[in-house]
Amino acid sequence: MTEARQRLGKKGEDAACAYLERKGYVICRRNYRCRYGEIDIIAAKGGELSFVEVKTRRNLNFGLPRLAVTYAKQQKIRSAALFYLQQENRHQQMLSFDVIEILVEGNVARLHHLPHCF
């Protein structure tokens, strides 16, 4: 991954965290990695734990950012989430798998939160 893409991804994740916090979420972890995969953001609100995938794009040349969260990617996120729950002993937890897509056009960024989408 190029440095410019890494910076764009980090900015997107920062914006997603700020958005979630404004909506009352508490950020538990960022960039959680384990042998099963990575989860961009793990956040909690109202007794529910949300596993959030963030997709940031500069244009729509490859379609909406959410379309990059393929079935295979969803399965990796689920596996990593189950591992996280086991490690943190949080078995009796309400769960949500969300996507936050961010489209950056010039100086304007549009964020769209898709809760419970997979």
Helices and strands as residue ranges (DSSP letters): H 3-22, E 26-34, E 37-45, E 48-57, G 65-68, H 71-87, E 94-105, E 108-114
